Amino acid sequence: MPFVYILQCADGSLYTGIAKDMARRLAEHAAGRASRYTRVRLPVTLAWCRRVRTWSHALREEYRIKRLPRGAKLLIIRTNRQPAKRADRRARRGNE
C-alpha cells in the first residue's frame, strides 16, 4: 500500500509526497536523490505519514494536502490525523 507523507526540511519548510516504499523513499530524500526541492534543504525529517489504499488515492491526497496553507499542514502534523475535508476548505478560505 502507498503512503502520503510530509517532511520538515532544515529551513523549516514542509514537503508533501507519496511513496510505495516509505523507508526507501526516506533514504532517497536523505541522500539528496528524491527531489530537487529537498536536495537543497537537507537534512529532512519525517513529520507525518499515512498509509492509503491505492496509488490513485495517494495522488489525490498529496494534491489536496499540497494545496493547504502552511497552518493547516502544521495542524495535520500536530494532531497526527487525516485532514478533514471541511476543515481544509475553512482553512483555505481564511487565508485567501
PyMOL CGO cylinders between C-alpha atoms (Angstrom):
from pymol import cmd
from pymol.cgo import CYLINDER

trace = [
    CYLINDER, 0.00, 0.00, 0.00, 1.24, 3.51, -0.78, 0.3, 1, 1, 1, 1, 1, 1,
    CYLINDER, 1.24, 3.51, -0.78, 1.89, 6.32, 1.68, 0.3, 1, 1, 1, 1, 1, 1,
    CYLINDER, 1.89, 6.32, 1.68, 1.30, 10.06, 1.76, 0.3, 1, 1, 1, 1, 1, 1,
    CYLINDER, 1.30, 10.06, 1.76, 3.87, 11.92, 3.83, 0.3, 1, 1, 1, 1, 1, 1,
    CYLINDER, 3.87, 11.92, 3.83, 5.02, 15.36, 4.96, 0.3, 1, 1, 1, 1, 1, 1,
    CYLINDER, 5.02, 15.36, 4.96, 8.70, 16.13, 5.56, 0.3, 1, 1, 1, 1, 1, 1,
    CYLINDER, 8.70, 16.13, 5.56, 10.10, 19.00, 7.58, 0.3, 1, 1, 1, 1, 1, 1,
    CYLINDER, 10.10, 19.00, 7.58, 13.15, 20.47, 5.84, 0.3, 1, 1, 1, 1, 1, 1,
    CYLINDER, 13.15, 20.47, 5.84, 16.17, 22.06, 7.53, 0.3, 1, 1, 1, 1, 1, 1,
    CYLINDER, 16.17, 22.06, 7.53, 14.93, 25.55, 6.59, 0.3, 1, 1, 1, 1, 1, 1,
    CYLINDER, 14.93, 25.55, 6.59, 11.56, 24.85, 8.29, 0.3, 1, 1, 1, 1, 1, 1,
    CYLINDER, 11.56, 24.85, 8.29, 9.63, 24.39, 5.05, 0.3, 1, 1, 1, 1, 1, 1,
    CYLINDER, 9.63, 24.39, 5.05, 7.31, 21.44, 4.51, 0.3, 1, 1, 1, 1, 1, 1,
    CYLINDER, 7.31, 21.44, 4.51, 7.40, 18.98, 1.61, 0.3, 1, 1, 1, 1, 1, 1,
    CYLINDER, 7.40, 18.98, 1.61, 4.50, 16.66, 0.77, 0.3, 1, 1, 1, 1, 1, 1,
    CYLINDER, 4.50, 16.66, 0.77, 4.99, 13.50, -1.25, 0.3, 1, 1, 1, 1, 1, 1,
    CYLINDER, 4.99, 13.50, -1.25, 3.86, 9.95, -1.91, 0.3, 1, 1, 1, 1, 1, 1,
    CYLINDER, 3.86, 9.95, -1.91, 5.74, 6.65, -1.91, 0.3, 1, 1, 1, 1, 1, 1,
    CYLINDER, 5.74, 6.65, -1.91, 5.18, 2.94, -2.31, 0.3, 1, 1, 1, 1, 1, 1,
    CYLINDER, 5.18, 2.94, -2.31, 8.14, 2.06, -0.07, 0.3, 1, 1, 1, 1, 1, 1,
    CYLINDER, 8.14, 2.06, -0.07, 8.42, 4.64, 2.71, 0.3, 1, 1, 1, 1, 1, 1,
    CYLINDER, 8.42, 4.64, 2.71, 11.79, 3.52, 4.08, 0.3, 1, 1, 1, 1, 1, 1,
    CYLINDER, 11.79, 3.52, 4.08, 13.39, 3.58, 0.64, 0.3, 1, 1, 1, 1, 1, 1,
    CYLINDER, 13.39, 3.58, 0.64, 11.90, 6.98, -0.17, 0.3, 1, 1, 1, 1, 1, 1,
    CYLINDER, 11.90, 6.98, -0.17, 13.18, 8.49, 3.09, 0.3, 1, 1, 1, 1, 1, 1,
    CYLINDER, 13.18, 8.49, 3.09, 16.65, 7.12, 2.34, 0.3, 1, 1, 1, 1, 1, 1,
    CYLINDER, 16.65, 7.12, 2.34, 16.46, 8.71, -1.13, 0.3, 1, 1, 1, 1, 1, 1,
    CYLINDER, 16.46, 8.71, -1.13, 15.50, 12.06, 0.41, 0.3, 1, 1, 1, 1, 1, 1,
    CYLINDER, 15.50, 12.06, 0.41, 18.34, 11.81, 2.95, 0.3, 1, 1, 1, 1, 1, 1,
    CYLINDER, 18.34, 11.81, 2.95, 20.83, 11.06, 0.16, 0.3, 1, 1, 1, 1, 1, 1,
    CYLINDER, 20.83, 11.06, 0.16, 19.60, 14.03, -1.90, 0.3, 1, 1, 1, 1, 1, 1,
    CYLINDER, 19.60, 14.03, -1.90, 18.26, 11.86, -4.72, 0.3, 1, 1, 1, 1, 1, 1,
    CYLINDER, 18.26, 11.86, -4.72, 14.49, 12.07, -4.18, 0.3, 1, 1, 1, 1, 1, 1,
    CYLINDER, 14.49, 12.07, -4.18, 13.53, 15.59, -5.20, 0.3, 1, 1, 1, 1, 1, 1,
    CYLINDER, 13.53, 15.59, -5.20, 15.13, 18.81, -6.26, 0.3, 1, 1, 1, 1, 1, 1,
    CYLINDER, 15.13, 18.81, -6.26, 13.22, 20.70, -3.55, 0.3, 1, 1, 1, 1, 1, 1,
    CYLINDER, 13.22, 20.70, -3.55, 14.51, 18.64, -0.62, 0.3, 1, 1, 1, 1, 1, 1,
    CYLINDER, 14.51, 18.64, -0.62, 18.02, 18.21, -2.06, 0.3, 1, 1, 1, 1, 1, 1,
    CYLINDER, 18.02, 18.21, -2.06, 18.93, 21.81, -1.21, 0.3, 1, 1, 1, 1, 1, 1,
    CYLINDER, 18.93, 21.81, -1.21, 17.12, 21.75, 2.16, 0.3, 1, 1, 1, 1, 1, 1,
    CYLINDER, 17.12, 21.75, 2.16, 18.80, 18.79, 3.86, 0.3, 1, 1, 1, 1, 1, 1,
    CYLINDER, 18.80, 18.79, 3.86, 18.51, 17.30, 6.35, 0.3, 1, 1, 1, 1, 1, 1,
    CYLINDER, 18.51, 17.30, 6.35, 14.82, 16.43, 6.25, 0.3, 1, 1, 1, 1, 1, 1,
    CYLINDER, 14.82, 16.43, 6.25, 12.78, 14.64, 8.90, 0.3, 1, 1, 1, 1, 1, 1,
    CYLINDER, 12.78, 14.64, 8.90, 9.53, 12.73, 8.57, 0.3, 1, 1, 1, 1, 1, 1,
    CYLINDER, 9.53, 12.73, 8.57, 6.83, 14.85, 10.21, 0.3, 1, 1, 1, 1, 1, 1,
    CYLINDER, 6.83, 14.85, 10.21, 3.70, 12.92, 9.20, 0.3, 1, 1, 1, 1, 1, 1,
    CYLINDER, 3.70, 12.92, 9.20, 2.87, 9.77, 7.28, 0.3, 1, 1, 1, 1, 1, 1,
    CYLINDER, 2.87, 9.77, 7.28, -0.32, 7.91, 6.45, 0.3, 1, 1, 1, 1, 1, 1,
    CYLINDER, -0.32, 7.91, 6.45, -0.95, 4.71, 4.53, 0.3, 1, 1, 1, 1, 1, 1,
    CYLINDER, -0.95, 4.71, 4.53, -3.68, 4.84, 1.87, 0.3, 1, 1, 1, 1, 1, 1,
    CYLINDER, -3.68, 4.84, 1.87, -5.43, 2.09, -0.06, 0.3, 1, 1, 1, 1, 1, 1,
    CYLINDER, -5.43, 2.09, -0.06, -4.48, 2.86, -3.67, 0.3, 1, 1, 1, 1, 1, 1,
    CYLINDER, -4.48, 2.86, -3.67, -1.93, 4.84, -5.66, 0.3, 1, 1, 1, 1, 1, 1,
    CYLINDER, -1.93, 4.84, -5.66, -4.79, 6.86, -7.13, 0.3, 1, 1, 1, 1, 1, 1,
    CYLINDER, -4.79, 6.86, -7.13, -5.96, 7.81, -3.65, 0.3, 1, 1, 1, 1, 1, 1,
    CYLINDER, -5.96, 7.81, -3.65, -2.39, 8.73, -2.71, 0.3, 1, 1, 1, 1, 1, 1,
    CYLINDER, -2.39, 8.73, -2.71, -2.15, 11.08, -5.70, 0.3, 1, 1, 1, 1, 1, 1,
    CYLINDER, -2.15, 11.08, -5.70, -5.42, 12.78, -4.76, 0.3, 1, 1, 1, 1, 1, 1,
    CYLINDER, -5.42, 12.78, -4.76, -4.42, 13.16, -1.09, 0.3, 1, 1, 1, 1, 1, 1,
    CYLINDER, -4.42, 13.16, -1.09, -1.00, 14.53, -2.00, 0.3, 1, 1, 1, 1, 1, 1,
    CYLINDER, -1.00, 14.53, -2.00, -2.58, 17.11, -4.29, 0.3, 1, 1, 1, 1, 1, 1,
    CYLINDER, -2.58, 17.11, -4.29, -5.14, 18.08, -1.65, 0.3, 1, 1, 1, 1, 1, 1,
    CYLINDER, -5.14, 18.08, -1.65, -2.54, 18.46, 1.10, 0.3, 1, 1, 1, 1, 1, 1,
    CYLINDER, -2.54, 18.46, 1.10, -0.19, 20.44, -1.14, 0.3, 1, 1, 1, 1, 1, 1,
    CYLINDER, -0.19, 20.44, -1.14, -2.97, 22.99, -1.74, 0.3, 1, 1, 1, 1, 1, 1,
    CYLINDER, -2.97, 22.99, -1.74, -3.46, 23.59, 2.01, 0.3, 1, 1, 1, 1, 1, 1,
    CYLINDER, -3.46, 23.59, 2.01, -1.96, 26.63, 3.72, 0.3, 1, 1, 1, 1, 1, 1,
    CYLINDER, -1.96, 26.63, 3.72, 1.01, 26.01, 6.00, 0.3, 1, 1, 1, 1, 1, 1,
    CYLINDER, 1.01, 26.01, 6.00, -1.09, 26.34, 9.16, 0.3, 1, 1, 1, 1, 1, 1,
    CYLINDER, -1.09, 26.34, 9.16, -3.42, 23.54, 8.09, 0.3, 1, 1, 1, 1, 1, 1,
    CYLINDER, -3.42, 23.54, 8.09, -0.43, 21.29, 7.31, 0.3, 1, 1, 1, 1, 1, 1,
    CYLINDER, -0.43, 21.29, 7.31, 1.05, 22.01, 10.73, 0.3, 1, 1, 1, 1, 1, 1,
    CYLINDER, 1.05, 22.01, 10.73, -2.30, 21.10, 12.29, 0.3, 1, 1, 1, 1, 1, 1,
    CYLINDER, -2.30, 21.10, 12.29, -2.23, 17.76, 10.47, 0.3, 1, 1, 1, 1, 1, 1,
    CYLINDER, -2.23, 17.76, 10.47, 1.27, 17.14, 11.80, 0.3, 1, 1, 1, 1, 1, 1,
    CYLINDER, 1.27, 17.14, 11.80, 0.44, 18.21, 15.37, 0.3, 1, 1, 1, 1, 1, 1,
    CYLINDER, 0.44, 18.21, 15.37, -2.73, 16.14, 15.61, 0.3, 1, 1, 1, 1, 1, 1,
    CYLINDER, -2.73, 16.14, 15.61, -1.26, 13.26, 13.57, 0.3, 1, 1, 1, 1, 1, 1,
    CYLINDER, -1.26, 13.26, 13.57, -4.58, 12.89, 11.80, 0.3, 1, 1, 1, 1, 1, 1,
    CYLINDER, -4.58, 12.89, 11.80, -6.01, 12.66, 8.34, 0.3, 1, 1, 1, 1, 1, 1,
    CYLINDER, -6.01, 12.66, 8.34, -7.06, 16.12, 7.15, 0.3, 1, 1, 1, 1, 1, 1,
    CYLINDER, -7.06, 16.12, 7.15, -10.82, 16.60, 7.24, 0.3, 1, 1, 1, 1, 1, 1,
    CYLINDER, -10.82, 16.60, 7.24, -12.34, 17.94, 4.03, 0.3, 1, 1, 1, 1, 1, 1,
    CYLINDER, -12.34, 17.94, 4.03, -14.45, 20.61, 5.74, 0.3, 1, 1, 1, 1, 1, 1,
    CYLINDER, -14.45, 20.61, 5.74, -11.56, 21.88, 7.84, 0.3, 1, 1, 1, 1, 1, 1,
    CYLINDER, -11.56, 21.88, 7.84, -9.41, 22.10, 4.68, 0.3, 1, 1, 1, 1, 1, 1,
    CYLINDER, -9.41, 22.10, 4.68, -11.94, 24.35, 2.99, 0.3, 1, 1, 1, 1, 1, 1,
    CYLINDER, -11.94, 24.35, 2.99, -12.28, 26.62, 6.03, 0.3, 1, 1, 1, 1, 1, 1,
    CYLINDER, -12.28, 26.62, 6.03, -8.52, 26.91, 6.40, 0.3, 1, 1, 1, 1, 1, 1,
    CYLINDER, -8.52, 26.91, 6.40, -8.09, 27.86, 2.74, 0.3, 1, 1, 1, 1, 1, 1,
    CYLINDER, -8.09, 27.86, 2.74, -10.93, 30.37, 2.88, 0.3, 1, 1, 1, 1, 1, 1,
    CYLINDER, -10.93, 30.37, 2.88, -9.39, 32.10, 5.90, 0.3, 1, 1, 1, 1, 1, 1,
    CYLINDER, -9.39, 32.10, 5.90, -6.07, 32.64, 4.12, 0.3, 1, 1, 1, 1, 1, 1,
    CYLINDER, -6.07, 32.64, 4.12, -7.43, 33.99, 0.86, 0.3, 1, 1, 1, 1, 1, 1,
]
cmd.load_cgo(trace, "trace")
